[in-house]
Each structure stands twice: as C-alpha cells, then as structure tokens.
C-alpha cells in the first residue's frame, strides 16, 4: 500500500495538505519496460526490411514506416516519463485559519484577460470577475484587474454596471453561504430558497439587458451614463482610437478604501486596464497583456500572490484561494513553489465529449505525473503564482528596472493617488519594455504563441517547483468549443506555439533535460513535439490503404510470429490509454472520442500547424493569434448536445479528413473484393483491412455529415467534391508509383 505523506506545520499544528503515490506506479514501470522492448523489436524488424529491400518502392514504403514508428516510439517515451511517479494531493483549507491568522493572509491580485467583446462577450467576463470578487477571502486583500486588450468601451461599460451590481451580489453570496458565486450559473439553478434571490436576479437581468443593448448598438450612448465621472471615463475613445492603436486606459471602478456594499462592508478593488497599443510596437498578444498587468498591479497593490484567469473561466468554488494558500503558506514549501495550478474544467460538455474538449491527459492525467517530479505545466488559467517567481529563480532575484515593481515593494498610497496612476499609465505604455528584460528574463515569457506552456516551463527550469491542485469540486469552469472548426483552430495555434519552443534554444530535449532532469525534460517534450503526431497518423491513414488498393501487402500474415508483436504493441498502447482514462474519471465513450479526435487533429490541426510553423520560419506571412469564439449559437448547441459533429463551413481542415474517410472506405471494400471475388487470402490482408476498418469506424461522423445530414452542420457539398477529387488523384499517384 502506498504511504500518505502529511505535511504538518511547526508546533504540532494540523496539516495543510497531504500527498500519496499512485497505486499503479510499479505496474506502470514494469509495463513500460516490456512494452518499450516490443517497440524496439518492431523498429528492428523495420530496419531489417529496409536493409533487404529489393525495389525502390519497397525501400521508400519501409522507410516511411520506420520514420513513423520511430516518431511514435519517441512520443511514447515522452509520455511514459509522466507515468514514473504520479502523486495525488489533498488539501485541508479548514485547517488554514488554525495555522495562519486571517489578518496575515497574503493579498491576492487577480488578472482576467479578454481581447474581443464580440468573440468574448463582456457579460461572460463580468461573471468571471464577480465570481472571484465573492471569494471566501478577506475582501480588503483582493484586487481584480481586467485586461481589455481590445480596448473596447463596451467592455468598460459592462464593468461599470458590474461594479454597481457587485454591491448587492457579494453580500448576498457571503451572507447566505452560496457556493455557486457566478451569477449566470447560480440563476440557472434552483435559487428559490432565499427570498431576496428573486430581487437580485431582476437586478442581474437588468444589467444584462443594458450591456446587451450597448453591444447591439456598438457604442455607449450618453443615456446609459450617470454622472460626470462616468462620462469622463469614456473621453479617451476618440475617432482615432482603434483596437490596434490607442492610449493607456486605466479606470478604478471599485476602491476598497472607500467603496462599500449595501451592508456597509468594504468591497474588493476592481480595476479596468487597457494597455497602450501602437502599430509600430510589438504587443506580444496575451503574454504582453499579462506583463502589463504585472507592472500596473505592482504600482497599485503589488500583492504577493497573483491569480491568472481566462475571461470565461469563472470560479466554481469560493474556497479555492484557501486551497492554494495551503501550499503557498507552507513554510516547508513556499520558498520553492512558483505556482499552484488548478485543472481546466468545462461546463456544458455533452455526454460523450465528441471533441475531446476535456483534454483529460493535458489537464488531469499528465499533471499528476508532473506533480511527482517538479510540478505541472502552467495551462494559462486557474493558476496562483508567487509574484516573486516572475523575477528570476528562487536563489537569484532579478531586480526590475524601477523599485516600485520589485515583488517585495509595499504600496503605501491609495489606488487613485495621482502619482500612483501616473506611474501605472507609464508602465502600461507600448514602449516601456524597450531595452528591458521583460518577456525574456522577467515576467511572462515571449517567443511562443503558447506563452503559458513556455512560461511555466522556464520557471521550472529556473529552479521553481509547482503544485497540481485538483479538488473534487472543480475550482473553475469554462466554455469549450462546440464546433469542430473552433476546436481545430485552437489546437493548430497550440501546435505552432509548441513547435516554436521545440526548435528554439530552450528545446525540452536539450535545455529542459539539462535544467530539470530527463523525466521532466521528456514530459515537456511530449507537448513541444505535439505536431509530430501528424506524421505517423497521416502515414497510417493513407499508406496501408493505398497499398491495399494496389495489391501490395505490407504487414505480416496472421500466422507469422511478427503479427503477435504488432498486436501487442497496438493493444498495449490503446489499453494503457483506456485504463488511465477510465481510472481518472472518464468513460469508455469519452475515451473513444478522445482517440478519434487525436486522429482528426493529426490529419488537420497538427498537420496544418506543422506547415504554418515552417512557413513562418521561412519568413512567409501566416495568421497571428486567433481568439476562440465564446459566443454560443443555439442551433449548434442543440446539435452538439445530440452528439453530432459540427462542420457547416468550407475549411481546408476538413479536406484531409474527408479524403482519408473516402480512401479507407474504398480500401476496405476493395479488400473484400480481393477475398471473395479473386480468392485472396484474408491472412495476408488482415492487418491492412483492420486498419482501414478502424479508419471507417472512426469516420462515421464524417460519412453522416457527407451523406445523410441536411442540417447546417453537414459537410458542404463543395468540400465533399474537392475531397473526392483529391482521393482519386491520390489513388492515381499511388497507382503510378506503387505499380512501377
């Protein structure tokens, strides 16, 4: 039985947290040795076949499979590094106040990032902000900063309304011990047991109507503004103000030194920030926005703990900061812990998770493995940082360029002091970072579209540790894409950003292994080389099938002992994934859709990400950062809840998927013709027919969207025709190549 380690505090006080190793650790290690030995034997067979190739065709086919299976072996090795020492943690927030006086709790700065009011509706951002302002945490110690990188007056207006509503919402939550403190989520549940709830709901609906009216008009009219202060706040939105070119806008919406709720209690700080932007200065997307928030917050509050949140990732548990504090306040850990990462979890995912939006391995399974080593990767949201971690490693502080940004600086002036506001505006200017180490040695790191992965990776390389905190009740809940195009665009962007790290001087297989050790380095390499899945997936989606169509046998017969090796390698890999998935709270159907989505990504987003990265490396212009839409379409939502894949539009992503579906169906049908009409041997064709059949089963949603569906989510006729032409062209090329 694994032992449970309890971290007790000094003076015999109760523990703040415990951890225990996984029961499957030994089994994992034994299986890795056996399974990897089988993979090496398979690569040995490929090498022998390559050396004994008698034709140019057989040489290149064998070489293709050798390369593909070598990449699979590499990716397998990287993921196995995370199965060597997984641990599971438990926190005891109820013990915290017996160990640390509430008055000694560290202050907390919350960063919420948004960029486009039409893709990220302001009411979603408002709900996120209200949910964290209502934390079970000393109100005077919480400051919420909203970064509006789109510089939208619509977003500022929404938060002005939110500040008014907060004076009613926050005391209602705390006085009634409400757990669901996101207003939208709360009012969707049964709230009738509190008499004042209906009144609060009417106020909330009134706020929504106001904000939505402003959104429809596209501007904030004078009729919606009350008082000179509100009118003055919008004075910077002149005719020359654009999302790409505008001055700094910092608006203090709530100041806890003077603003009180309806019960007379002081409220949390709420500050709107839109950093300066200029077409002539790089802005570094979300990483640049976070660094601007780090500096602005340092001049105004400089809390030692920083929580970063995406705009749609609302708090689902009011004691979440207390759970983070169980680690960040532990005297044995706090000098080394750079951040505490909570997993991303999502609301509204359908029963079988058809787009694998839960990312079980990324957000749950792999972080357990990282946690037994140095700690999990940062996933961009739901993460409590020690502010000190942004300024060099634990043993080597990198001092910022001005003392007011030092992580230990104490701000002793009010939020709206003219000197404070002047400095805050200065550090949010677009040229402030020129000739500085921001984004390189300090703050959130530049150099990759996936600033979260890169930043967490570098912090761990610098010597920090991290903690994975996964309570039973989700700490945060967000929205996941409900159509295939958004899901694939998201993973394509990740693939490009990860390759930027993989082929940089900070590559995990070199720099990471040296800085963190082989297991952590390989674990981070698993993500960095994500796009490489495109090569083996594309190979197995087309080569065996095209060979079958041209009468070429590629794999051992069923009676050949080598056949058992193929079976063991394939079943071992799939079986291990299934066991991990189910034991981590998933279901068989969710696992099935997860493996299908890996194939879909391999043929589309990973492949396109691969191409985009190399075009970018050659200096050929590609699209920049794309914000994933958080706007919900009701018809799409209905189809999604029914488990129907949403295609709907013509996209290059869908062409390789449809081509693969056609080729696999043709190969499977031709295999049957060979057996039943021509007297071919199933024994020799079994593996290729099985692969084609497996492709067909995974392509069922594609066939449905091509043939039997009439709704708006079907594959457009143009895409089907183009894909059919490509499939015939691919067969023609294979016919000429393989038969000569």
N, C-alpha and C positions, 0 to 999 in steps of 0.2 A: 504494500500500500504506500502511496506517496505521502510524504510528510507535509504538514501545513505549517508554514512559517509565519508567525505573528510578529509584527513589528511593534514592540512595546515602547512606550516613551520612558524618559528618565523618571525617577522617583516612583516607579511601580505603577504609573497611571495606565489606564486601559489602552489597548492597541487601537491605532487609527486604521490599520489595514493588515491584510494577510495575503499570502500567495501560496499556491501549491503547483507542483509539476503535473503535466498531463499523464494519465494512466497509460497512454499509448506510446510514451516516449521510447521505451525499449523495443516494442513491436515495430515502431517506425524505423528505428535504426537498423534492425535486422532485415526488414523488408527492403530498405534502400540498398543494402549490400547485395542481396540476392537479385533484386530487380536490375540494378545497375550492371551487375555481371552479365545478365542476359542481354542487356542493351549493347555491351561491349562485344558479346558474341555475335550479335546481329551486324554490328559495324565491321567485324572481322569477316563475316560472310560477304558483305558488300565489297570489301577490299579484294578478297579472293576473286569474286566475279569480275571486278574491274580489271584485275591483272590478267585474267583469262578471257577477256572479251575478244571475239573474233571478227566483229564488224564495227564500223564507226557508230552505227545506230545503237547497238548493244552497249558500246562504251559510254555514250552520252546518256542513255537511259540509266545505266548503273551509277554513273557519276551523279546524276540528278538525285537519285535516291540516297546515295551516300551523303551528299551535302544536306539534303532534307533531314535525314535521320540523325546526322551529326548535330544539326541545329536543335532537333527535338531532344537529343541527349543533353546538350548544353542547357536548354531551358529546363529540362527535368532536374538537372544537377542544381540549378539555381533555386528552384522551388523546394527541393529536398533540404536545403540548408535551413529552411524555416521549420522543418519538422524534427530537428535535432533536440530542441529544448523548449517546447512551448510551455507557458505557465498561465495560470488563471488567477486573477486578483479579486479580492473582496474588500470594500471599504466600510468603515463604521462611522458615518457622519454624526450619528447620535453621541459619539464619544468626544467629538471635537471640542465642544464647549467645556468639557471637563479637563481638557489638556491646554487649550488656548482660550484666554478671555476674549469675549466677543469684541471688546474695545480694542484688542490687539490684532484683530483680523486685518490682513493687508488690504489696501484699497484695490479696486478692480476697474480697469478700463476695458470697455467692450467696443470692438471695431466691427461695424456692419458695412459691407461693401455692396454697392449697386452701381449700375452703369447705364441703363437704358430704361426709362419709365414705361415704354411700350412693350418691351420684352420681359421686364421685371416690374410688374405693376406696383406702384407705390403702396397700395394697401397691404400687399404681401410683406413689404419691408417694414411698414408700420407695425404689423402684427409681430414680426420678429423682435423689433425694438421693445414693444410693450411687454412681451413675454419675459425678456431678460431684466427689464426695469422692475419687474414684480418678483425677482428672486428673493428667497428667504435669506437675505444677507443685509447687513446694516446699510440702510438706504444712503446715508451720507458718504459711504465708501464706494458707491457705484457711479460710474460715468459712462454714458453711452455716446459714442461717436459714430455718426452716419456719414460714410464717404460716398458722395454722389459724383462718380467720375463722368457722368453725362452732363453735369452742370445744369440740371433741369429745375426750373421754377416750380414745375408741377410736383416734384418730389419734396421740395422745401415746403410748399403749401400743405401737402399731406402731413408733414411732420409738425407744422404749426397746429393743425387740427388735432393731431395725436397728443401733443403736449396738453391741450385742454382736456381731452378725454382721459388722459392718464390720471388726472387729479381725482377722478371718480373710480377708474378701473383698479388702480393699485390698492387703495384701502379696501375695496370690495374683495379682492383676492386674498389679502392678508387677514382681514377680519374673519373671513369665512373658511380659511384654510383650503382654498381652491387649489387643486393640483394642476388642472389644465389652465394655464395662465396666458395662453394665446387666445385673444377674444374670438377670432373666427372659429377656431377649433372648439372653444368652450360653448359657444352658442349653437353649434351643430349637435351638441349632446343634450341630455335632459337636464335643464337648469331650473326647473320649476320649484325646487325645494327651498330656494332663497327668495323671499318676497321682493327684494329690491332688484333682483336679476332682470326682470322684465323692463324696468326703468333704464337700467344700464344698457340693455340690448337696444332699446329705442334710440338711446344716445349714439350707440355704435353704428346703427343703421343710418342715422342722420349724418354721421361723419362720412360713411361710405358713399352716400348719395352726393354729398358735397364734392368729395375727391373725384368721384367718377364723372360728375358734371364738368369739372375743370379739365379732366383728361379728355373728354369728348370735344370740348372747345379748343383744347390745345394751348390754352393760356389762362393766366389768373386775372380775372377781371376785378375792378375796384369794388364791386358789390360784395365780393367774398372777404374783403379785408376790413378789419375793425381796428381803428386807431392808427396814429401816425407811425408807431413803431413797426407795425406790420407792413405798411406802405413803404417805409424806408428800407426794409429788408429786401425788397424786390427792385430797388433802384439800380442795382448793377446789371440787371437784364436789359441792356440797351439793344439797339438794332444791330450793333456789331458783335454782340455776344453769341458765340456758337459753341457747340459741344467740343470742337477741336481747338478753339481759340477764345479764351476768356480769362478774366482776372480771378484771384482768390476770393472765395465767398465763405466766410465763417460766421455762423449765426448761433448764438447761445439761446436755445429755446426754453430750457429749464436750468435754473441755477439753484443748487440745493442750499445755498446760504440764505436764500430769500423766498423761493417758491415753495408753497405748501399745498397739500391735498385738501380735500373737503373736510377731513377730520383734524386738520391743523398740524399734521406731521410733515416734516421736510421731505422733499422729493429728490430723486436721483438727478444728476446732471444729464442734460440731453443737448448735444451739440451737432449741428449740421456743418459738414466740411466739403467744399468742392475746391480742390487744389487748382492752381493756375495751370492753364494749358496753352501751348503755342505750337503752331505747325512747324516751327523751326527747332523745337526741342523734343528729344525723345521722352516719352512718358512711361514706357515700360509696363503698360497695362496694369493689371491688378497689383503686381509687385510694387510698382511705383506709387499706387494709391495707398497701399499699406505702409510704405515708408513715410509718406507724407503724414499719415495718421500717427505713426510712431513719434514723429517730431512735433506735430501740433499738440498731441496729448501730453508730451513731455513738458511743453511750455505751460500747459494749463492745469494738469493734475498729476502727471508722472506717477501713476500707480505702478507698484512693483509687479503686479500680475496683469496680463493682457489676454483677453479672450477674442479670438477672431471668428467671425461668423459670415456665411453667405447670406444674402438678403432673404432667401426663402427658408432658411434653416432655423425654425423657431424653437424656443425652449419648451421641452415637454416634461420637465421635472424641476421644481423650484429649488431643490437642494443640490443641484449639480455643482455650483461653486464650492459647496462644503465638501463634496467628494473629491474635487480637485485639490482642495486645501489639505485633505488627509495625507497627500503626498508632498505638496509644496511646503507644508509647515512641519513636516517630519524632520527633526534635527539631524537624523542619520542620512537623509536623502537630499535635503533642499540645496546644499552647496553644489550638487552634481546634476540635479534634474532640470533640464532645459524647458521641457513642456510635458503636459498631460493631454493625451489625445483621446477623445471620445469617438466612437464609430459613427459614420454617417448612416442614418436610417431614414426610411422614406414612408410617407403616408400614401394611401390610395393605390398601392401596387396591387395588381389583380392576383387572383389566387395562385396562378402558376407562374407569375413573373415572366411574361413572354419575352421581354427584352433583357432579362438578367440584370435588372436595374439595381438589385440589392448588392451586387458585386460582393458576394459572400467571401470570396478569397481576399479581395483587396481590402475590405473594411472590417472583417471579423477573423477569418482563419489565419491569414498571414500575420496580422498584428500580434496574435497570441504567440506565434513563433518568434517574431522580432522581440517581443517583450521578455522572453527568456534569455536574450542576448544583451543588447544595449538599449533596445526600445524600438517602438514602431515608427514608421514614416509619418510625416505631417501630411494630412489629406486636405488642407485648405480651409477647413471649417471645423467648429466644435473643438477647438484646441486652446488650452490655457497655457500661456507662455510665462516664464520668468522674464521680465523685461531685460534683465541682465544678460540673458542668453543672446540677445541681438548685438552685443558689443564684445565679441571675442569669446574664447574658450574659458572654462572655469578658472584656470590658473593664469590667464593673461588677458586682462581687460584692455580693450582698445578704446581710448578716450575719444569722445566726439569732439567736433571742432569748436563747440561753444559749451561752457559749463552747464547751461540750462538744459542741455539734452542728456547730461550724464544720468545713468539709471538710478544713482543714489541722490540726485538733487531733490531737495524739498521745496515745493512750490508754496510760498507763504503769502501770495497775493490773490485777491478774488479773481474769479474767471473773467469778469468783464472789466478788469483794470486795463486802462489804455495801453500801458506798457506790455502787459501780457498779450493783448490782442494784436498789438503791432508786431511783436516777435512771432506770434503764431502765424500771422499773414506772411511774414518774411520767410519762415522755414517751409511754407507751403508753395513758395514761388517756383516756377518751372526751371529756373537757372540755379536754384540753391545747391543742387548736388554736383554742379560742375567742379571739377578738380577735387572731389571728395572721395571717400571710400564707401559711401552709401551704395548698397546694392552689390558690393564686391567683398568688403570685409565687415561691414556693419549692416544691420537691418535684414530685410527680406532680400534674397539674392536674385540678381538679374542674370540673364544668359539662357533662359529657357522659358517656353510658354507655360510649363508646369512649375511655376515658382514655388508651389507648396512642396512638391517632391524634392526639388533642388535645395530649398532652404532647410528642410528637416534633415536631409542627407548631409549637408555641410555642417550643420550644428552637431550632429553625431560624430562626424569626422573630427571636429574641433575638440572633442572630449566630453561633450554633454551626454547625459543619459535621458531617456524618455520613458514615459509610463503609458500603458494602454489601459484605459478605464472603461469597462463595458458592463454597466449595471443592468439589472433585469428590465427595469423600465427605461426606455430609450431617453437619453439626455436631451437629444434634439431630433426633430423630424423635419424633413424637407420634401420637395417635389421632385419627382423623377420624370424623364421624358416619356410621353405616351404615344409617340410615333417613331417609326424606325429611323427616319432621316435624322431627327434630332439626336437620337441615341448614337448613331454612327458618326455624326459630325463631332459630337463630344469626344468619342474615343479616338477619332482621327487627330483632333487637336492634341490630346494627351500623347498619342504616338509620336507626333512631330516633336513636341517638347521633350519627351523622354529620350529620343534619339539625339537631341541637342546636348544632353548630358552624357549619353553613351559614348559619343565621339569627341568629347571635349577632354581637356587635360584632367578633368575630375572624374573620368570614367570609373565606375564602381569596380571593374575587374582589375584596375591598376591602383589608382589613388585610393579607392574605397577599401580594397583589401589591405593596403599598407596602413591606412589610418584606423580601421576598425577591426581588422582580422578577416580571415577568409569567409566565415559563415555570414557575417553582416554584409561584407562586400558582395558576395554572391546573391544574397537576398535582395539587395538593391539593384543588382544586375538583372534580376528577373523582370523588374519593371522597366529598367532602362532599355532593354532589348525587346520589349513587348512587340514592336512592329515586325520582328523577325519571325513571328508565328506565321506571317503571310506566306513565307517561302514553303515550308512543309505542307501547310493547309492547301495552298494552290496546287502543289505537286500532287497530293493525294486526291484532290478534287477533279483533276483532269488526266494525268498521265496514265494511270491504270485503265481508265475508261477508254481513252483514245487507243491504247494498245489493244484492248479487248475488241474494239470495233474493227481493228485491222488484223485480228487473228494472231496477236503476239501474246505469249504467256510470260508473265513477269515474276510470279511468286512460286514457291514450292508446291508440289502436289500435296493433297491431304495425307497421303501415305508416307511422305518424306518426313524424317525426324525434324528437319528445319521448320516444318509447318508448326510444330508444337511451340517452337521458340517465338514465332510471330504471335501465336495465340496468347502465350504467357505475357509477352511484353505489352500487347494491346489491352488484354483484360486486367493486367496488373495496374496499368496507368489509370484506366477508367474506373476500376474497382476502388482504388485508393481515393480518387477524387470523390466518388459517390459516398464512401464511408465518412470522409471528412465533412462532406456537405450535410449529410443527414444527422450526424452526431453534433453538428453545430447549429441545429435547429431548422435546417431546410427539409424539403420533401423530395421524393423521387421525381415528381413532375417539374419542380423548380430546377432540380439538378439537370434534367433532360433539356430544358430550355436554356440552361446555362451553357451546356456543351454545344447546343445548336448555335447560340449566339457567338461562341468562340469561332466556329466555322464561318459564320456570316461576317464577323469582324475581320477574320483572316483574309477573306476574299474581297473585302471592301475597305473599311476604315483603316486597317493596318496596312494594306497594300497601298492605298492612296496616301496615307501618311508617310510611308517609305519613300514614295515618288516625290511628294511635296518637300520632304526634308532634303533630298539630294538636289532637287531643283533650286531650293533655297541656298544650299551650299555652293552652287554654281553661280549664284547671283541672279538667278531668274526669279522675277517677282511672283509671289504667291499671296494668297489671302492671309491677313493677320488674325488677330484674336477675334473669335466669334462668340457672342453671348448666346447661351442656350435659352430659348424662349421659355418663360414660366407662365405664359398665357394659356389658359385651358379652353379647348374647343369642345363643346358639349357632344357633338356627333362623334368626334374622335374618342372622347371619354367613354361613350356607350360601347363603341366597338372594342375599345381596349378592355373594358370590364368583361366583355364576352370572350376575350382571349383571341381576338382577331388582329393579325399584324397589319399595321398601317403603312401603306406605300403611298398611294394617292398622287404623287407628283413624279415628273420625269427627273431622274437623278442618275449621274454616272455610277453612283454606288450600287444601284440596282441591276446594272447590266451584267457584271461578272456573276452575281448571284443567280440571275435568270439563265445565263449561259451554262453555268455549272448544273443547274437543275435539268436543263434540256439534254446536256451531254450524258449525265448519269442515267436518265431515263432511257435514252437511246442505247447506251451500252448494256444496261440490264436487259432490255428487250432483245437486243442482238445476241446476247449470251444465251438466252432461252432458245432463240432460233438455231444457234450453233448446236445446242444439245439435242433438241427434239427433231429438227429437220435434217441436220447434217451428221447426227450421231457423234457429236463431240463429247469429250469426257468432262463431266462436272468436276471430277477430282482435280483436273488441271486448271479449270477456270474458276474454282470455288472462291478463292481469295479476291480476285478482281470483281466477280459478281457480288460478293458480300460487300465490298467497298462501295460499289455502285448502288446496291440496295440500301446501304446505310445512308448514302447521299440522298436517295429518293425519300426515305422516311423523314430525314431532316428537312427536305424541300417541300413537304406537304403544304405549308402555308403559302409558298411561292406558287405552286400549281393552282391552289384555290384562288389566289389573287390574280392569276393569269386567265383562268378559265371560268370558274363558277361564280365569282362575285360580281355584283352590279353596283355596289355602293361606291362612295367617293374614295374609299381606301384601297381600291384594287390597283393592280399594276397598270399604268397607262398602256394603251394599245401600241403606241409608238415605241415604248421600252421593250415590249414583247417582240415586236417585229425586228427591231435592231438587234436584240439578243439572239433571235433565231438566225438572222443573217450571220452574226458572229460565230454562232455554234457551227453552222455549215462551213464557214471559212476555216474555222479551227480544225474541223474534220478533214477538209481538203488539204490543209498544210500537213496534218499528221499522215494522211494517206500518201502524199508525195514523199514525205520524209521517211516514214517507217517501212515503206514497201520498196525502197531503193537501197 
